[in-house]
Amino acid sequence: DAEGQFAVHEEYIEVRGIRINKPLVEKPINAEDHNINIYYPDSVGGGCKTLFRKVGDQSSAFDPERSSLRTDSCYIYEEFLPTEGTDVKV
């Protein structure tokens, strides 16, 4: 039971005592769900970029107003690794 062991802050989240700094990646546990979010810290303007399967010529959307993590399912949280503009697929 993770209730009470998860806290969201402007610059990081804390899960079971482990601090994960923003920007951070939120990935659904369900491998068939390709909607991945990247949350940015308030210190760089905040917001959230959603990555999804390509539709037309678009595979992501940025929402500068969104900062709330999803609570509708189970997710994996990881620190975001900047790639200097290079696409990396794993």
C-alpha positions as a printed NumPy array, in Angstrom:
array([[  0.   ,   0.   ,   0.   ],
       [  1.643,   3.232,  -1.199],
       [ -0.935,   5.608,   0.32 ],
       [  0.857,   8.33 ,   2.209],
       [  4.154,   7.285,   0.631],
       [  3.775,   9.491,  -2.445],
       [  4.236,  13.283,  -2.372],
       [  4.272,  15.784,  -5.244],
       [  6.311,  18.996,  -4.978],
       [  7.042,  21.796,  -7.475],
       [ 10.57 ,  20.558,  -8.234],
       [ 10.343,  16.82 ,  -7.463],
       [  8.197,  13.902,  -6.347],
       [  8.911,  11.548,  -3.482],
       [  7.922,   7.89 ,  -3.657],
       [  8.489,   5.714,  -0.577],
       [ 11.258,   8.042,   0.571],
       [ 12.978,   8.197,  -2.834],
       [ 13.211,  11.665,  -4.37 ],
       [ 12.866,  11.955,  -8.162],
       [ 13.707,  15.422,  -9.471],
       [ 11.811,  17.039, -12.321],
       [ 11.961,  16.858, -15.232],
       [ 10.637,  13.354, -14.744],
       [  9.018,  10.733, -16.926],
       [  5.678,   9.126, -16.05 ],
       [  5.089,   5.837, -17.923],
       [  2.022,   3.622, -17.642],
       [  2.754,   0.151, -16.266],
       [  0.574,  -1.203, -19.072],
       [  3.055,  -1.665, -21.965],
       [  0.206,  -1.282, -24.487],
       [ -0.443,   2.288, -23.291],
       [  1.974,   4.574, -25.146],
       [  0.883,   7.824, -23.479],
       [  4.018,   8.934, -21.636],
       [  4.269,  12.258, -19.791],
       [  7.3  ,  14.394, -19.042],
       [  6.737,  16.87 , -16.202],
       [  8.961,  19.955, -15.949],
       [  9.875,  21.821, -12.748],
       [  8.384,  25.227, -12.011],
       [ 11.914,  26.689, -12.039],
       [ 11.99 ,  26.296, -15.852],
       [  8.355,  27.229, -16.455],
       [  6.625,  23.956, -15.531],
       [  4.187,  22.173, -17.784],
       [  3.861,  18.692, -19.194],
       [  4.76 ,  17.15 , -22.541],
       [  2.702,  14.098, -23.528],
       [  4.295,  11.602, -25.914],
       [  2.   ,   9.301, -27.888],
       [  1.859,   7.123, -30.996],
       [  2.305,   9.309, -34.053],
       [ -0.897,  10.798, -35.461],
       [ -0.267,  12.485, -38.795],
       [  2.937,  14.425, -38.25 ],
       [  2.579,  14.808, -34.465],
       [  3.864,  12.501, -31.707],
       [  3.808,  14.879, -28.729],
       [  1.892,  17.797, -27.252],
       [  3.005,  20.337, -24.628],
       [  0.61 ,  21.811, -22.07 ],
       [  2.24 ,  24.705, -20.156],
       [ -0.602,  24.738, -17.582],
       [ -0.499,  21.061, -16.639],
       [  1.487,  20.037, -13.582],
       [ -0.672,  17.372, -11.909],
       [  0.459,  13.779, -12.183],
       [ -2.098,  11.214, -13.289],
       [ -3.921,   9.29 , -10.565],
       [ -6.201,   7.101, -12.679],
       [ -3.894,   4.061, -12.939],
       [ -0.436,   2.728, -12.012],
       [  2.686,   4.459, -13.347],
       [  6.457,   4.165, -13.327],
       [  8.398,   7.339, -12.515],
       [ 11.939,   7.957, -13.729],
       [ 14.266,  10.93 , -14.015],
       [ 14.277,  12.43 , -17.505],
       [ 17.573,  12.043, -19.371],
       [ 18.23 ,  14.989, -21.709],
       [ 19.607,  13.977, -25.125],
       [ 20.557,  17.347, -26.643],
       [ 17.799,  16.98 , -29.281],
       [ 18.688,  13.433, -30.371],
       [ 15.832,  10.899, -30.441],
       [ 16.611,   7.798, -28.424],
       [ 14.3  ,   4.8  , -28.589],
       [ 14.614,   2.052, -26.012]])
